Amino acid sequence: MTTKPRLTLTLTAAALLAATHLTLAHADDTDPSEPPGTEPSATAPVKIDPTDPDLKLPEGATLAEPKVLDIKSVVEDQSGDERREDTNADVTFALQAEVLFSKDSAKLSAEAKARIATIAEEIKKQHATQIRVFGFTDNLGTSAHGDVLSKQRANAVQAVLDQDLNDPNITFEVRGYGEQYPIADNSTEAGRKKNRRVEVSFPRTEN
């Protein structure tokens, strides 16, 4: 198997202080939860005393509400077929649909199963027991068709992960978001290709 060169980028995003409890269920069909990457993930920062004489503020100024910066590391294949994002709290793998499926299909290829097996190994390494598998499409075709196809593709990836992991203690949340939450411009084919994807995310438990 040829190893593709990888490009590493580091991004930062401000994380909210509120805590969110996410209920996971095996192949859940209830109302959608928040999409990947939008949940608060960091704890409150060290408290700053606004009356500290060493803290220089302009006259009349006050401190803004405290925020925590969540460091995000993004590693992507040069081809863009696969992307891994690591934050302080979560690990997310995003696989483009073309790598996993034929056009307008939810049947996994042999290469796709090998890529999913690699993700399963990382899940084992992180000792994660709560896995989210979310499917997305571009905005071509009807929205209803995209919703169905994205859920079918997410189900297919989840089924292989479940088989690879073979752990009754693991629960899955499986969603099909269709054309919601694009990560690129749908007005170009290059952007639509990025938006046609399946994302697998799980909590980071390794130090």
C-alpha positions as CSV (number, residue, x, y, z in Angstrom):
1,M,0.0,0.0,0.0
2,T,1.4,3.4,-1.0
3,T,1.6,6.0,1.7
4,K,0.6,9.4,0.5
5,P,2.4,12.5,1.7
6,R,0.5,14.3,4.3
7,L,0.1,18.0,5.0
8,T,-0.2,19.2,8.6
9,L,-2.0,22.4,9.5
10,T,-2.8,23.9,12.9
11,L,-5.9,25.9,13.5
12,T,-7.4,27.4,16.6
13,A,-11.1,28.0,17.4
14,A,-12.7,29.5,20.5
15,A,-14.6,26.9,22.5
16,L,-17.6,27.8,24.6
17,L,-17.6,27.3,28.4
18,A,-21.1,25.6,28.6
19,A,-21.1,21.9,28.9
20,T,-23.2,19.8,26.6
21,H,-24.4,16.3,27.4
22,L,-24.7,14.1,24.3
23,T,-26.8,11.0,24.6
24,L,-25.6,8.2,22.3
25,A,-27.5,5.2,21.1
26,H,-26.7,2.3,18.8
27,A,-27.7,3.4,15.3
28,D,-29.9,6.1,16.8
29,D,-32.9,7.5,14.8
30,T,-34.0,10.3,17.1
31,D,-33.7,14.0,16.5
32,P,-30.2,15.1,15.2
33,S,-27.6,16.2,17.7
34,E,-25.1,19.0,17.0
35,P,-22.9,18.3,14.0
36,P,-19.2,17.4,14.5
37,G,-16.9,20.1,15.8
38,T,-19.5,22.5,17.1
39,E,-19.8,21.3,20.7
40,P,-18.0,23.0,23.6
41,S,-15.0,20.9,24.5
42,A,-12.8,22.8,27.0
43,T,-13.1,23.6,30.7
44,A,-13.1,27.1,32.3
45,P,-9.7,28.9,32.3
46,V,-7.8,30.1,35.3
47,K,-9.7,32.9,37.0
48,I,-8.3,36.4,36.4
49,D,-8.7,39.0,39.1
50,P,-9.7,42.3,37.3
51,T,-8.6,44.3,40.3
52,D,-5.0,43.0,40.2
53,P,-2.6,46.0,40.1
54,D,-0.4,44.2,37.6
55,L,-3.2,44.0,35.1
56,K,-3.1,47.0,32.8
57,L,-6.5,48.1,31.5
58,P,-7.5,51.4,29.8
59,E,-9.5,53.6,32.0
60,G,-13.1,52.5,32.1
61,A,-12.3,49.2,30.4
62,T,-13.5,45.8,31.7
63,L,-12.5,42.3,31.0
64,A,-14.5,40.3,28.5
65,E,-16.1,37.0,29.3
66,P,-13.3,34.3,29.6
67,K,-12.8,31.9,26.7
68,V,-10.7,28.8,26.1
69,L,-8.9,28.3,22.9
70,D,-9.2,24.7,21.7
71,I,-6.2,23.7,19.6
72,K,-7.1,21.8,16.5
73,S,-4.6,19.8,14.5
74,V,-5.6,18.9,10.9
75,V,-3.8,16.3,8.9
76,E,-5.0,15.7,5.3
77,D,-3.9,13.5,2.4
78,Q,-2.4,15.5,-0.4
79,S,-5.2,14.3,-2.5
80,G,-7.8,15.4,0.1
81,D,-9.4,11.9,0.1
82,E,-9.0,11.6,3.9
83,R,-8.6,14.2,6.7
84,R,-8.0,13.7,10.4
85,E,-8.7,16.4,13.0
86,D,-7.5,16.3,16.6
87,T,-8.7,18.7,19.3
88,N,-8.2,18.7,23.0
89,A,-11.3,16.5,23.4
90,D,-12.1,14.7,20.1
91,V,-10.7,12.9,17.1
92,T,-12.5,13.1,13.8
93,F,-11.8,11.2,10.6
94,A,-13.4,12.5,7.4
95,L,-13.4,10.2,4.3
96,Q,-14.6,11.5,0.9
97,A,-17.5,9.6,-0.5
98,E,-15.6,8.8,-3.7
99,V,-13.1,6.8,-1.6
100,L,-15.8,4.8,0.0
101,F,-18.6,4.3,-2.5
102,S,-19.5,4.4,-6.2
103,K,-21.6,7.3,-7.4
104,D,-25.0,7.4,-5.8
105,S,-24.3,4.1,-3.9
106,A,-24.0,3.1,-0.3
107,K,-22.0,-0.1,-1.0
108,L,-18.5,0.0,0.4
109,S,-15.5,-0.9,-1.7
110,A,-12.7,-3.1,-0.6
111,E,-10.3,-0.1,-0.3
112,A,-13.0,1.6,1.9
113,K,-13.1,-1.3,4.3
114,A,-9.3,-1.1,4.7
115,R,-9.5,2.6,5.5
116,I,-12.3,2.0,8.0
117,A,-10.1,-0.7,9.7
118,T,-7.4,1.9,10.2
119,I,-10.0,4.1,12.0
120,A,-11.1,1.2,14.1
121,E,-7.5,0.7,15.3
122,E,-7.3,4.3,16.4
123,I,-10.6,3.9,18.2
124,K,-9.1,1.0,20.1
125,K,-6.0,3.0,20.8
126,Q,-8.0,5.8,22.3
127,H,-10.2,3.3,24.3
128,A,-13.2,5.2,23.0
129,T,-16.7,3.7,23.7
130,Q,-18.9,6.4,22.1
131,I,-18.6,6.7,18.4
132,R,-20.4,9.1,16.0
133,V,-20.8,8.3,12.3
134,F,-22.2,11.2,10.3
135,G,-22.9,11.2,6.5
136,F,-23.0,14.3,4.3
137,T,-23.7,15.1,0.7
138,D,-23.4,18.0,-1.7
139,N,-26.4,20.1,-2.8
140,L,-27.0,18.4,-6.1
141,G,-30.2,16.5,-6.4
142,T,-33.1,16.8,-4.0
143,S,-32.6,17.4,-0.3
144,A,-34.7,14.4,0.5
145,H,-32.5,12.1,-1.6
146,G,-29.3,13.5,0.0
147,D,-30.8,12.9,3.5
148,V,-31.5,9.2,2.6
149,L,-28.2,8.6,0.8
150,S,-26.1,10.2,3.6
151,K,-27.8,8.1,6.3
152,Q,-27.4,4.9,4.2
153,R,-23.6,5.6,3.8
154,A,-23.2,6.4,7.5
155,N,-25.0,3.1,8.3
156,A,-22.6,1.2,6.0
157,V,-19.5,2.7,7.6
158,Q,-20.9,2.0,11.1
159,A,-21.6,-1.6,10.3
160,V,-18.0,-2.2,9.3
161,L,-16.7,-0.4,12.4
162,D,-19.0,-2.4,14.6
163,Q,-17.7,-5.6,13.0
164,D,-14.0,-4.5,13.3
165,L,-14.3,-3.4,16.9
166,N,-16.5,-6.3,18.0
167,D,-17.1,-4.6,21.4
168,P,-20.5,-4.7,23.1
169,N,-19.5,-1.8,25.3
170,I,-19.3,0.6,22.3
171,T,-22.3,2.7,21.4
172,F,-22.9,4.5,18.1
173,E,-24.7,7.6,17.0
174,V,-25.5,7.4,13.3
175,R,-26.8,10.4,11.4
176,G,-27.5,11.4,7.8
177,Y,-27.3,15.2,7.4
178,G,-27.6,15.3,3.6
179,E,-26.4,18.7,2.3
180,Q,-26.4,20.4,5.8
181,Y,-23.1,21.6,7.2
182,P,-21.0,21.9,4.1
183,I,-17.2,22.3,4.6
184,A,-16.5,23.8,1.2
185,D,-18.2,25.8,-1.6
186,N,-20.9,23.8,-3.3
187,S,-20.7,26.0,-6.4
188,T,-17.6,24.1,-7.6
189,E,-17.0,20.4,-8.2
190,A,-13.9,20.6,-6.0
191,G,-16.0,21.9,-3.1
192,R,-18.8,19.5,-3.7
193,K,-16.3,16.6,-3.6
194,K,-15.2,17.7,-0.1
195,N,-18.8,18.0,1.1
196,R,-19.6,14.4,0.0
197,R,-18.1,12.7,3.0
198,V,-18.6,10.4,6.0
199,E,-17.2,11.6,9.3
200,V,-16.3,9.3,12.3
201,S,-15.6,11.0,15.5
202,F,-15.0,9.9,19.1
203,P,-13.6,11.3,22.4
204,R,-9.9,11.6,22.9
205,T,-9.0,9.6,26.0
206,E,-5.2,9.2,25.5
207,N,-2.9,11.7,27.1
